[in-house]
Structures are given as C-alpha cells and as structure tokens.
Amino acid sequence: MSSSSSSSTQTIEHIVLFKVNEQIEPTKINTMLNRLNNLISLDQVLYLTAGPIFRNKSDSSLYNFIHLLHSRYKSKEDLNAYGIHPDHQSFKESVLPICDDKMTVDWVSYLENGSSLVVKPGSGMIITFLKSKEELSETENGVVLDTIGGIKNGVRGEFIEQISFRENFCGRAKGFTVGSIAVCRGMEEKILRDLLDGVIFLDYVVPNSLSVRF
C-alpha cells in the first residue's frame, strides 16, 4: 500500500507494553495508568489509550506484559517530539522504575480514508507482534505482510472493522519486525509459524474513559 495512495491516510502507530513488578501496590499502578492517559494533553498526540491487557496469549513467558499504551500521530516527527517532551520524560523517570520490563513497537500505517483514528470505548483490539526469521527472503517477508493485510477480507473479515499493520521501525521492540492492530468483534489467529521465530498476541478492551484529541 503506497503512502501516495489517494484511498489511505498515513498514521504512526505507537505501542508500549509494560510488565509491572508483582510487588507494586495497585494504587501505584493506577497512578501509572492515569499519568499515561494524561499524555493525551500533548499537542502531538491524536489518540491515546492506556490500560490493562485483557488477555496475553504470547508464545513465550518472556513476554508476560500486563499493561499497554496505544497512541497515534500524524508523522514520525510528531512521535519524536512526543518522546522528548518534558511531560513524557517526567513520566518515564517517576513511573518506569516500577516496571520489570517494557517494549515498544512503532510502524507507519495507511488507514483507509474514512477510517476513524479513534477506537471507540468498549471496542476489542487484537494486537499482534511478529518476529520474522532472520533468513527470510524479501518474498517470504511479503507473504507475512500480505497474510495480515488479507485478514480483513478473509473468512473472519466480517468481524474486523479496522486493521493497521506494517514493519516496525523502533529499536526497542526486542527483535519483533511486524506490528498489527485489528479492531474487531471476533478473533483471527492464523499465523504463518514456519516463517516466524516469535509471536505476541494481546487482547485489549478500550476503556470507557476515552483519550482523544480532535
């Protein structure tokens, strides 16, 4: 899908997964989530949601993340400006010490024109990260992307309202190469495992307290 296509709009997807220390008090976790959701006040942020992961079906205990942040931006420049903003830096310094692990996946998506940047409260989201095998050819990598892109028109397509996917460009993704978000009413779990070294599957329900900038 080309960025020059008149039928799509460029969007930067930013997802951060958090694994909070098991000994941390619930009040401190709530404070973390509140501070995350308050980052919607930054000018660069178009949409943001942060909360607990409903279900983690990853193929390894190494990826036992329990909270996530998902936000959207117009450009990589806006994402970078968000990253260095003092409010964001303050959050990192005061809150991230309670986390045992985290990872970040970013990609440039091309949402269909008319597709909302805002994921409605109560919607289900299936978030998938794929780690392609290093020896894959360009053609085989294309198979992975084409399969993800074809989900919306596949057997389960009637359950999917929006899909966003592309190669990761963040260096803090633990080697994962592809990110995908499906906003849907059902579940699509077909993965080309012969071409992959790792999979993270996350189910997330967007909280009713919506964080969005129009």
C-alpha positions in Angstrom: 0.0 0.0 0.0 1.6 3.2 -1.1 1.7 6.4 1.0 0.8 8.3 -2.1 -2.5 6.4 -2.4 -5.5 8.6 -2.5 -7.5 6.0 -0.7 -5.4 6.0 2.5 -4.1 8.3 5.2 -0.7 7.9 6.9 -0.8 7.3 10.6 2.0 6.5 13.0 1.1 3.7 15.4 3.0 3.7 18.8 2.5 0.8 21.3 4.3 0.3 24.5 3.9 -2.8 26.6 4.7 -2.8 30.4 5.4 -5.6 32.9 4.8 -4.1 36.3 6.7 -5.6 39.3 4.3 -8.0 41.1 5.1 -6.4 44.4 3.9 -3.0 43.4 0.8 -1.7 45.1 -2.4 -1.3 43.0 -2.6 2.4 43.8 0.8 2.9 42.1 -0.3 1.0 39.1 -3.4 3.2 38.9 -1.2 6.3 39.1 0.9 5.0 36.3 -2.2 4.4 34.0 -3.6 7.8 34.9 -0.3 9.5 34.0 -0.2 7.6 30.8 -3.7 8.6 29.8 -2.9 12.3 30.7 -0.3 12.3 28.0 -3.2 13.0 25.6 -2.8 16.6 26.6 0.4 16.8 24.5 -0.2 18.6 21.2 1.4 15.9 19.1 -1.0 13.1 20.3 -4.0 12.4 18.1 -5.4 9.5 20.1 -4.3 7.6 23.2 -5.5 4.8 25.4 -3.7 3.0 28.3 -4.9 0.2 30.5 -4.6 -3.4 31.5 -4.2 -6.2 28.8 -7.4 -8.3 28.8 -5.6 -11.5 27.7 -2.0 -12.2 26.8 -1.6 -15.3 24.5 2.1 -14.9 23.6 4.1 -18.0 22.8 6.7 -17.4 25.5 6.7 -16.4 29.2 9.4 -13.9 28.2 6.5 -11.6 27.0 4.2 -11.6 30.1 3.3 -8.0 29.7 0.2 -6.9 31.6 -0.5 -3.2 30.5 -0.2 -1.3 27.3 -0.3 2.2 25.8 -1.5 2.7 22.3 -1.3 6.2 20.7 -1.4 7.6 17.2 0.4 10.5 15.4 0.4 12.3 12.1 4.2 11.8 11.5 7.4 10.4 12.8 8.4 13.9 13.7 5.3 14.3 15.9 6.2 10.9 17.6 9.7 12.1 18.2 8.5 15.4 19.7 6.2 13.5 22.0 9.1 11.3 23.1 11.3 14.2 24.2 8.5 16.3 25.7 9.2 17.2 29.3 5.9 15.7 30.5 6.8 12.4 28.8 10.3 12.4 30.2 8.9 13.1 33.7 6.6 10.1 33.4 9.5 7.9 32.4 11.7 9.0 35.3 9.0 8.6 38.0 6.9 5.7 36.8 9.0 3.3 34.8 11.1 2.2 37.8 8.1 0.2 39.0 8.3 -1.9 35.7 10.4 -5.0 35.4 10.3 -4.9 31.6 8.8 -3.0 28.6 9.0 -3.0 24.9 8.0 -0.5 22.1 6.7 -1.2 18.6 6.2 1.6 16.1 5.0 1.5 12.5 3.8 3.6 9.7 0.2 2.6 8.8 -2.1 3.6 6.0 -5.6 3.6 7.2 -8.4 3.6 4.7 -9.9 7.1 4.2 -12.9 7.4 6.4 -11.4 5.0 9.0 -11.5 6.7 12.4 -8.3 7.4 14.3 -10.4 6.9 17.4 -11.1 3.4 18.6 -14.4 3.6 20.4 -14.6 2.8 24.1 -15.6 -0.8 24.7 -14.1 -2.0 21.4 -12.0 -5.1 21.2 -8.5 -4.9 19.9 -6.3 -7.8 18.8 -2.6 -6.6 18.9 -0.1 -8.9 17.2 3.7 -8.6 17.0 5.6 -11.0 14.8 9.3 -11.8 14.8 10.3 -13.0 11.4 13.2 -15.4 11.0 16.4 -13.7 10.0 17.0 -15.8 6.9 13.6 -14.9 5.3 13.8 -13.6 1.8 12.0 -10.4 0.7 9.3 -12.6 -0.9 8.7 -14.6 2.3 8.5 -11.3 4.3 6.0 -10.2 1.8 3.9 -13.3 2.5 3.7 -12.4 6.2 2.5 -8.9 5.4 0.1 -10.0 2.7 -1.4 -12.5 5.0 -2.0 -9.9 7.7 -3.3 -7.5 5.2 -5.7 -10.1 3.8 -7.3 -10.8 7.1 -9.9 -8.1 6.8 -11.2 -9.6 3.6 -10.8 -13.2 4.7 -13.1 -15.7 6.3 -13.2 -13.7 9.6 -13.3 -10.4 7.8 -16.9 -9.7 8.8 -15.7 -9.3 12.4 -12.9 -6.8 11.7 -13.8 -3.1 11.4 -10.2 -1.8 11.0 -6.7 -3.2 10.5 -3.4 -1.5 10.8 -0.1 -3.2 10.1 3.4 -2.6 8.8 7.1 -3.2 9.6 8.4 -2.0 12.9 10.9 0.9 12.9 11.6 1.2 16.6 14.8 -0.2 18.0 13.2 -1.2 21.4 11.0 -4.0 20.0 13.0 -7.0 21.2 13.6 -8.1 17.6 9.9 -8.1 16.6 9.6 -7.0 13.0 5.9 -6.5 12.3 3.1 -4.9 14.3 -0.6 -5.3 13.7 -3.8 -3.9 15.3 -7.2 -5.4 14.4 -10.3 -3.6 15.8 -12.9 -6.3 15.6 -15.8 -8.3 17.1 -14.1 -11.7 16.6 -10.7 -13.3 16.6 -8.2 -14.2 13.8 -5.4 -16.5 15.0 -3.9 -17.9 11.7 -0.2 -17.2 11.8 2.5 -18.4 9.4 4.5 -20.0 12.2 7.0 -21.7 9.8 8.2 -18.2 8.9 8.4 -16.8 12.5 10.6 -17.0 15.5 8.2 -15.5 17.9 4.6 -14.2 18.3 2.9 -11.9 20.8 -0.9 -12.0 20.8 -2.7 -9.5 23.0 -6.4 -8.8 23.5 -7.3 -5.4 24.8 -10.6 -3.7 25.6 -10.5 0.1 25.2 -11.6 1.7 28.5 -14.7 3.8 28.6 -12.7 6.9 29.6 -11.6 7.8 26.1 -8.4 9.9 25.5 -8.6 11.6 22.1 -7.7 14.9 20.5 -9.8 16.2 17.6 
